Amino acid sequence: MSQTPYSPFFIGVAGGTGSGKSTVAQKIAEGLPQDAVGVIDHDAYYKEHKDLSFEERQLVNYDHPDSLESELLAQHLKELRSAKTVDVPIYDFVNHARKTETRTITPKPIIIVEGILVFVEKSIRENLDVKIFVDTASDIRIMRRIRRDMENRGRTFQQVREQYYQTVRPMHLQFVEPSKTYADLIIPEGGNNSVALDLVLGKLLHVLR
């Protein structure tokens, strides 16, 4: 792996599905110099299930920590911390499978790590310098989830509804919501909270200086 002079400062952004954590991560990234920030999605590390049919893969509980190859993400964060370049998986959410190609991430001064379960896994959590939890009302979150899954991931309303009641909601209550206790900062209403985002960007720009 190639070497660069940067040892990144890691920002973790967690929150329930549809909370707006991706928007928060995006706005933080947009508020920083382009060459100074990188973003890694925990969702990219969903495990492979080549032994399962497409129908069987649809039934996997993707909201449980065991569905993710978190040890690989933790390894990548450590390698980035050591100024090494890593190859991040690319996940196909329509077919529930990893793509053959990967995405190269080079060490940048700021690396944002985003996902609903990034605070749940200790191996990931202990690599994060600042932990942000995006806290949004459940009714808003589920409406965003329905829209995303139907428009971007080819799901039917019935599929979204069944998944929400069978795995999304129970796993949120069991894992995601309790992980809020690890947060250094809680941002209500996600990307619409301009005051909180300005404070975060001020801190990060100070780190860059």
Residue pairs with C-beta under 8 A, 6 or more apart in sequence:
1 79
1 84
1 85
1 86
2 84
2 85
2 106
3 83
3 84
4 83
4 85
4 106
4 107
5 83
6 83
6 106
6 107
6 108
6 109
7 81
7 82
7 83
7 107
8 38
8 80
8 81
8 107
8 108
8 109
8 110
8 111
9 109
9 110
9 111
9 129
9 130
9 204
9 207
10 77
10 81
10 111
10 112
10 113
10 127
10 128
10 129
10 130
11 28
11 110
11 111
11 112
11 113
11 128
11 129
11 130
11 132
11 200
11 204
12 113
12 114
12 118
12 119
12 124
12 125
12 128
12 130
12 131
12 132
13 21
13 24
13 25
13 28
13 112
13 113
13 114
13 115
13 118
13 132
13 134
14 21
14 114
14 115
14 116
14 117
14 118
14 119
14 131
14 132
14 133
14 134
14 176
14 179
14 180
14 183
15 21
15 24
15 116
15 133
15 134
15 135
15 136
15 176
15 190
16 116
16 136
16 138
16 141
16 172
16 176
16 177
17 63
17 116
17 141
17 144
17 145
17 168
17 172
18 136
18 140
18 141
18 142
18 143
18 144
18 145
18 148
19 134
19 135
19 136
19 141
19 190
20 134
20 136
20 144
20 189
20 190
20 191
20 192
21 114
21 115
21 116
21 134
21 190
22 41
22 114
23 190
23 191
24 132
24 134
24 187
24 190
24 191
24 197
25 39
25 112
25 114
26 39
26 191
27 191
27 197
28 37
28 112
28 197
28 200
28 201
28 204
29 37
29 39
29 112
31 197
31 201
31 204
32 110
32 201
32 204
32 205
32 208
33 208
35 108
36 108
36 109
36 110
36 208
37 108
37 109
37 110
37 111
37 112
38 105
38 106
38 107
38 108
38 110
38 111
38 112
39 111
39 112
39 114
40 73
40 76
40 77
40 88
40 105
40 111
40 112
40 113
40 114
41 114
41 115
42 68
42 70
42 73
42 113
42 114
42 115
42 116
42 117
42 118
42 124
43 68
43 91
43 93
43 115
44 88
44 89
44 90
44 91
44 103
45 68
45 69
45 70
45 72
45 73
45 88
45 89
45 91
46 62
46 67
46 68
46 69
46 91
46 96
46 98
47 67
47 68
47 69
48 97
48 98
49 56
49 57
49 60
49 96
49 97
50 97
52 60
54 95
54 96
57 95
57 96
57 97
58 96
58 159
60 67
60 96
61 67
61 166
61 167
61 171
62 96
62 167
63 116
63 167
63 168
63 170
63 171
63 172
63 175
64 167
64 171
64 175
65 117
65 120
65 121
65 175
68 115
68 117
68 121
69 89
70 117
70 121
70 123
70 124
71 123
72 89
73 113
73 124
74 121
74 123
74 124
74 127
76 86
76 88
76 105
77 111
77 113
77 124
77 127
78 127
79 85
79 86
80 86
80 105
80 107
80 111
81 107
81 127
83 107
84 107
85 104
85 105
85 106
85 107
86 104
86 105
87 102
87 103
87 104
87 105
88 102
88 103
88 104
88 105
89 98
89 99
89 102
89 103
90 98
90 99
90 101
90 102
90 103
91 97
91 98
91 99
92 98
92 99
93 152
93 153
94 153
94 154
105 111
109 207
109 208
110 204
110 207
110 208
113 124
113 128
116 172
116 176
117 175
117 176
117 179
118 124
118 125
118 128
119 125
119 128
119 131
119 133
119 179
119 180
119 182
119 183
120 175
120 176
120 179
125 131
125 182
130 184
130 185
130 203
131 182
131 183
131 184
131 185
132 183
132 184
132 185
132 186
132 187
132 200
133 179
133 180
133 182
133 183
133 185
133 186
133 187
134 187
134 190
135 180
135 186
135 187
135 188
135 189
136 188
136 189
136 190
142 164
145 160
145 164
145 168
146 157
146 160
149 155
149 159
149 160
150 156
150 157
150 160
155 163
180 186
185 196
185 200
187 193
187 196
187 197
187 200
188 196
191 197
